[in-house]
Amino acid sequence: MSFRERWTKEFTKMLTENERKAFNLWVEFSQGKISESEFQSKMDMKIMPKMLGKMSAARMNALEDEVER
């Protein structure tokens, strides 16, 4: 399992159901599976900023852990 796969699996465990839906929507958009307009129409502006904040913090923590190894 790649670092990205491990990180994604661990990250989704700490999200609420609505945040998990927002994360999956973001992943689909970032992989080019859905268009920007579809992403914007499905995005919940109350949930997305919280999820993106958690994602940023989790990435920094994972990076620090990886550097320490």
C-alpha positions in Angstrom: 0.0 0.0 0.0 1.4 3.4 -1.0 1.9 6.3 1.4 -1.0 8.1 -0.2 -3.3 5.1 0.2 -2.3 4.7 3.8 -2.8 8.4 4.5 -6.2 8.4 2.8 -7.4 5.4 4.8 -6.3 6.9 8.1 -7.6 10.4 7.3 -11.1 9.2 6.3 -11.4 7.4 9.7 -11.3 10.7 11.5 -13.9 12.5 9.4 -17.6 12.7 10.1 -20.0 11.2 7.5 -20.6 14.6 5.8 -16.9 15.4 5.8 -16.2 12.0 4.3 -18.6 12.8 1.5 -16.9 16.1 0.9 -13.5 14.5 0.8 -14.7 11.9 -1.7 -16.1 14.7 -3.8 -12.8 16.5 -3.6 -10.9 13.3 -4.6 -13.1 12.7 -7.6 -12.5 16.3 -8.7 -8.8 16.2 -8.1 -8.5 13.0 -10.2 -10.5 14.6 -13.0 -13.5 12.3 -12.7 -15.9 15.2 -12.3 -15.9 18.7 -13.8 -15.3 21.8 -11.8 -18.9 22.9 -12.4 -20.2 19.5 -11.1 -17.8 19.8 -8.1 -19.1 23.3 -7.3 -22.7 22.3 -7.6 -22.3 19.4 -5.2 -20.0 21.1 -2.7 -21.5 22.0 0.7 -19.8 25.3 1.7 -20.5 24.6 5.4 -18.6 21.3 5.3 -15.9 21.7 2.7 -13.8 24.4 4.5 -13.7 22.3 7.7 -12.7 19.2 5.8 -10.0 21.0 3.9 -8.6 22.4 7.2 -8.5 19.0 8.7 -6.9 17.6 5.5 -4.2 20.3 5.6 -3.4 19.6 9.3 -3.4 15.8 8.7 -1.0 16.2 5.8 1.4 18.2 7.9 1.3 15.6 10.7 1.9 12.8 8.2 4.8 14.6 6.6 6.4 15.2 10.0 5.9 11.5 10.9 7.5 10.5 7.6 10.5 12.8 8.0 11.1 11.4 11.6 11.3 7.8 10.3 
